[in-house]
Amino acid sequence: MCMVIFAPLFAIFAFATCGGYSGGLRLSVDCVNKTESNLSIDIAFAYPFRLQQVTFEVPTCEGKERQKLALIGDSSSSAEFFVTVAVFAFLYSLAATVVYIFFQNKYRENNRGPLIDFIVTVVFSFLWLVGSSAWAKGLSDVKVATDPKEVLLLVSACKQPSNKCMAVHSPVMSSLNTSVVFGFLNFILWAGNIWFVFKETGWHSSGQRYLSDPMEKHSSSYNQGGYNQDSYGSSGGYGQQASLGASSDEFGQQPSGPTSFTNQI
């Protein structure tokens, strides 16, 4: 039930916080000649984070010439893979919810439904782990590439001590951090559901029968052994009593020898 409730929600949060992101940073280049300065250089970027395609212009502080630059890095592969896994996981969880609620009888008719569900759950658990790890690394690269201090190193005018370059504001990455968290939460959710789906398959029931048969055989043989021991014990006890009685009779007959000898004297 937890899988049915939380899987679609966690998937929505994962791809919405990543796929819907757009942010930016602002730089300031103050030249010695104030007319050449630009105190508001806006650099915007968004999903899928092909940062090498994000271009911007900065003053050179050498007349009216402008320098065209671009950000460094490309994290589109990891971001798109993460969002793709989230979308397909959302669609499958919705379909599974419909089957669990409205087609439960057909789902349990044969082993095919639980078996497919088990395989898909294992696959999505692996994809969530790979996708979340890859996107966490990609996000780290995005943070470095969009750090205003790193971007200012690309500006030639900032290499001259007479010019003043500074970062006005940095990009806000809270939603991207949230997407990584939900990615790993999805992995935990899907991986934890593997055991419950496995219990619905025929593999689990056949394994239970395989374990129960030897135990039944062992218990039956134990009961038979106990019965033989009881019968043996009863017979042994009877024999011992008989032999004990015989020895007692013999012991009682021993004084008769000396008594008869005395009488003869």
N, C-alpha and C positions, 0 to 999 in steps of 0.2 A: 504494500500500500504506500509506503514511503517513496518507493521508486516511482509509482504512478503520479504522486503529488508533486514531488520535488524535481524530478528529471526535466520536465518541460520548463519549469520556472528557472532552474539553474542554467539550462541551455540558452534561454532567452537573455538572461543577464550577461552571459558570456559573450554572445555574438553582438548584442546591442551596445555594450560598453566598449567593444573593440571596433566593430564595423561602423559605428556611428560617430567615431571620434573626429574632431577637427580642432586644431590648436594653432598656436603661433607664438612668436617672440618678437621683441622690439629692441633695436639697437640705436645707438646715438654716436655719430662721428662729428666731433667739433674740431674744425680746422682752424689754423691760425688766421686765415682770411675767413671771416665769419660768413661772407656771402657764398662761400663754397661748402659750408657745413650742411649737414642733414641730421637733425636731432630726432627724427622719427622714421626709422627704417623698419617697416613691418615685414615679417617673413611668416607666411601661413603655410601649414602643411596638414594633411589629413590621411585617413585610411585610403589606400593600402600602404602608405609610407614608402613610396618611391622617391626618396629624398633627393636623389641625384637629378630629378626632374624639377625640383623646386629652385627657381632662380630668383635673384634679387639684384638690385643695383645699389652701389655705394659710391660716395665721392672719393676721388683720388687726392683731393686737396692740392691739385696742380692745375689750376684753371677750371674750366667747366667740364672737363672730361669725367666720364663715369666708368666705373669698373663693374662688369657683370660677373656675378659669382653664382655658385650653386652649392647646395648642401651636399654632404658626403654620406653615402651609404644607401642600401636598398634592403628593407626588411619586408618587402611585399610577399615573398614566398611563405615565410612563417606566419605572417598575419592572415593571409588568405587561406592557408591550410587550417589555421585555428578556427576561423569563422566558418569554413566549409564543414568541419567536423561538428561544430555547434549547431549549424542549421540542420544537417542530416540527423543528428542525435535528437533534436527537437521534433522533427517529423516522425521519426521512428517511435519515440516515446508517446506521441499523440496516437499513432496507429495502435501501439500496444495497449494504451489505455482503453481505446474503443473495443479491442478484442477482449480484454480482461473483464470489461463491464457487460457488454452485450453478447459476446460470443464465447462465454466461458465453457459451455458444454462442447461446442465444436473444437475448442482449443484442447480439451482433455480427451477427445475421442480416440486419438492415436498418439504415438510418440513424436510425430513429425513437428507439431506446433511447439512443444516445449524444447525439442532439440534445436530447431531454428532459433528460437528465442535465446537459448543458452549460447549458441555460437555467435550470434549478433552481439550479445552482451559482452562476451569476451573480446570481440573485435573492437567494439566501441571503448571498452576500458583501455585497451592498448593505444587506440588513436587519441584518446583524451590525454594519456600520459605523454605521448610523443608530441602532440600538438601544444600542450601547455608548456612543456619544457622548451620546445623550439620558440614559442612566442615569448617566453620569459627572456630567452637570450636575445631575441629580436628587439624586444622592448628596451633592454639594456643598451643595445646599439643605438636605438632611436634617441634615448636620453643623452647619450654622449654626443651624437651628431647635432642635436638641437640645443645643446648647452650654449648659452650666449658667449661664454668665455672661449669656447672652442671655435665658434663662428667668427669671433673677432680676430682670431689668429689668421683667418683667410684674407682679411682686409689689409691691403698694402699700406693704406694711409695710417693704420694703427701701429705700424712698425716704426713710425717716426715719432720721437719723444715730444716734439712740439705739438702734435695733434692729440686730442683727448677723445678716447673711445670708451664707451661704457654700455652696460646692458640696462635697458629701461625696465623690462620685465621678462621673466622666463615662462616657458609653456607650463600649463597645468596638466599633470600626468595622473591625477587621482583616478579617473575613470579607466585608464589603461591598467593601472595597478589592480583595480577591482576586477578587470577581465581576467588577469592572470590568477587571482585568488579563486574566482568562480571556475576557471579551467581545472584547477587541481581539486576543487570541491566536486566537480562533475566526475573526475577520475575516481575519487573515493566513493562516491555514490554508486557508480556503475560497477566498480570492482567489488564493493560490498554486496551487491545484488547477485553476483555470480553464484554464490552458494545457494541462495533461495531459488534461483532458476534451475540450478542443477538438481535440486530435490524434486522438481517436477518431471524430470526426464526419466526414461526407462533405465538409464545407466545406474541411477541411484537405487531404484527398486530392485534391479537384478543383483546389485552388490549387497543389498540387505538380505535377499534370499540366499545368496551364496554364503553369507556369514551365519545365518540362522540355521542352515542345514547341518553343518558340522557340530554346532552347539547342541542341537537336538539329538544327534547321534551319540555325542559324548554323554549327555544326560541319561539317555536310555541305557547305554552300556554301564554307566555308573550304578543305575538302579539294579540291573541284573547282577553286577558284582556284589552289591550289598545284600541281595537276596541269597546268593550262594554262601556269603560269609555267615549270614544268620543261620542258614540250615546247617552249615558246617559247625558253627558254634554250638548249636543245640545238640547235634549228634556227638560232638566231641565232649560236651558236658555230660551227656548220658553215659558215654563210655568211661569217662573218668569216675563217675559215681559208682558204676558197676565194679570197676577195678578197685576202687577204694573200699567198697563193701567186702570184696573178696579178701583183701589184705587184712581187713579188720577181723574176719573170721579166722584167718590163719593165726593172727596174733592172739586171739582168744583161745586157740587150741594149744598153744605152746606150754602153758602150765600143766597140762594133763600128763605130760611125760614124766616130770619129777614126782608128781603126786602118785602115780601108779608105781614108780620105783620105791617110794617110801612104804607104800602098802605092802609091797612084796617083802621088804625087810621086816 
